[in-house]
């Protein structure tokens, strides 16, 4: 009788274990094997505390859909992590396929870069997936530590030089806008060779180092440079990108405005260094009226710009 009872108990345990094998497996993976890797209580000093329609900060690393994967990637980048992981559970059947698709889609992942601090943006990301459902993302940063130190010193220097406590935020933004344009020129040579793999750039004009340190910028450099000052001032902002252009989008006095330093620093035949304010803190409708052909953006991504 006792042996029969033991047998029945073992059989019941086995049946329960079989029926709930996926849940048990996931519990072991999440709480023992990879417990330390699914924690989000650390971040660097450049983390931004903003959520958007397209993407939101999360501390859950067990996605249930594509939006959750996007939020995890955004959060990992926004936290300043160079490597982070999440777990694909069995209840989300297409998780690993969706993770591969999203991280291999250059357009989608580049959009995520627009919403993080420039120093936390990436130049490249790589994804690996193991048999336990763990997805790991490795991040190659766009800015190295030496560049960040040099840029921080320069940003402080410029800010103290061109602004003062008597200015409001709009006046400060205008002063910084004017300084960057007056002290840099558009890197036409690099812009003309963006699709030329053999071209060796002379300047780091695609990021803030170009216009702020070397005096040369293209749209990526201008928008990153402006973002550094906006973030320093605690003004919410992100970058909007079209097929071949990028600029700043700024939340000021309760409204959103476009700010495009590239188009306010035009290249002219006389080589004259011009300063314009045609794209200085304008509304979406004002931008649309200009009909430049370079400012067409995806309203499903940049929802705040509708």
C-alpha angles and dihedrals in degrees: 000000000000092000090050091051091050090048092051092049092050090047091051091049090049092050092048090047091050095047093048098034094122093050092047092048092050092047091054093046095048098040103035116012099041103010095125093049097059098061123114104186095108129075140149129253093266097064112128120216099217135115126199139193091255099043139014138192114255139179094197114101097183104085123205098187144003093279090057090054091051090049092050093051091048092048094048091051094041090052089055096242119160091200131021138160142206134190127243108213124203092246088068098059098183096041098115093043091049091047091053092047096048097045092047092050103094094193095053097046091045088056089058089056088062092066101050131074110277091244091057094049120108136232091198139000129198127199130206128181126195132201093262092064096257114146115198125193121198117199128208107200123230091217125047124212095260092053091049093052093048093046094048090054091048094047091052091047094050094042092053090045101051105028136056138183093262092065123090120225095267092052091049092050090050092050091051092044090053094046094052093048094044092050101044140046132213112267096231094170093058092042090054091052102045091119095040108101091189093058116106110206118230094204139031088241094145091073137038093274090071102060097029100044109015099031096237129102146166123197095283091052095046094049094046091048092052091045091057090059094043090052090047089054092048092242114148112241144145136183126259119209133193126188094291108004141061133194142161128277114199134196107214131163092348098311139085122243137183118237118187116178093175093063091042089057101055126185110237131188093242090059087234113156102236129192119204136173098201092116099035112128098327128162125251091254091051090050091050091051090059089063094199096163088228100076102064107128138175109264090196087066103032095041094158089065095063 
